[in-house]
Amino acid sequence: MLGFEIDFWDYLTFLTLFLAGAAGVGTLVWLAGLPGRIAIARKHPEAEAVKLLGWAGLLPTIYPWVQAFIWAFKPTDIVDIRRFPREEARAIDEEIARLEDKPKPKPAGAARPAAEPLPAATPRAGDDS
């Protein structure tokens, strides 16, 4: 074809280059997903955002990936006025279960009993209405 024979050493070189390339791609995939896996393991409330920033941040430059890595370790003191702390913890557990492809966790305690109805107002003495 080109005037020379391809022998065993050439095929070994091709195999080595292929394995080195596959190892490089595997390392890149592992590094890109690392911030997301850390955030999920730490039950971070923004675990999905950390995961996406980790994947998207490794492509153009390394700076967004470093931000995602730092964000995954950030202490998470949750102050959310829309839900009580128990409801917020349950919502975070459901989100983490969704990200890990697991079934939703069951609530820890039984359902809260319904609130008792207020007693009917009794008319006061001398009130004609």
N, C-alpha and C positions, 0 to 999 in steps of 0.2 A: 504494500500500500504506500508507505512513505520511504521505503527502501531499507527498513530495519525491522527486526523481529521483536515482538512483545513477549517477554519471558516472565518467569515466576516473580522476579524482583519488581517488575513494573506493576503486576497485579497486586503485589503486597503494598506497594506505594499507593495505589489507588484505594485499596482497602483502608490503609492508615489515614489518608486524607478524608475519606468518607466518615470514619469513626471520629476523627478529630472535629469535623464539621458538626456531626450529630451531637457530640459532647458539648460543643459550643452553643448550639441551639438549645439543648436541654438545660444548660446552665443559665442561659438568658431567660428561659421560661420559668425556671425555678426562682430566679432573682426577681422577676417581674411580679410574681404572685406572693412573694414573701411578706410585704406589708399587709396585704389582705388577710393572709393566714394568721399573722400575729394579732391583728385587730379582732378577728373572729375568736381566737383563743382567749383573748382578754375581755371578751364580751363588750367591745367598744360600741357605743350607741350609733356611731356613723361608720360601721364596719364596711358597708357596701361602698360608700364614697372613698374610703381608704383603699379598698380593693381596686376600684376603677382608676384612681389616681396612680396606684402602683403600676398597673398595666399600661396606662396611657403615658405615664411619666418617663418610662424607660426608653421610649421610641425616639422622640426628638432630641432631648438632652437628658442628663442624669438629674438635674436639679429638682423637677417635680417628683421624681421617685424618692429622692432624699427627703423631701417634704412629707410624702406619704409614710415613709419609714419612721420619721419623728412623730408624726400624727398618730401612728399606730401605738406608740408607747406613751402618749400624752395621758396624764391622769384625767379621768372622766368624772367630774363632779356634776351630776345632772341637776339642773334647775329648770324645770319645765312646769309652768303654771297651768298648763292645760290638763294635766293628769296628776293624781296623787302618786307618791313614790312607789307604792306597791303596783299600781297600774303601769307605771313607767318601766319598772323592772320586768313585768310580764310582757310588755310590748317589746322590750329589747330581747328577751328570751325567744319570743316568736320570730323576730327578725333574724336572729342568729340561727335558729333552727331552719328558717327558709334558706339562708345562705349556705348552710351545711347540707341541704337536701334531706332533712330529717322531718318527721311528723311534728306538728305543733305540740309543745309541752302542755300537760294538763295543769289546771290551776292547783295550787298547793292546798288551799282550804276549800271547804264547801262554799257554795254560793251564798252571798249575803242575804239574810232574810229581808223580805220586802218591808218597807217602812210602815209603821202602824198608822192608820188614818187618824187625823186629828178629831178630838171629840166635838160634837155639835155644840155650837154656842148656846148657852142658856140665857134666857132674858133676865135682866136685872129687875130688882123690885122697883116699881114705879116707871118702868119702861113699857110704853103702850105699843110699840111697833112690833 
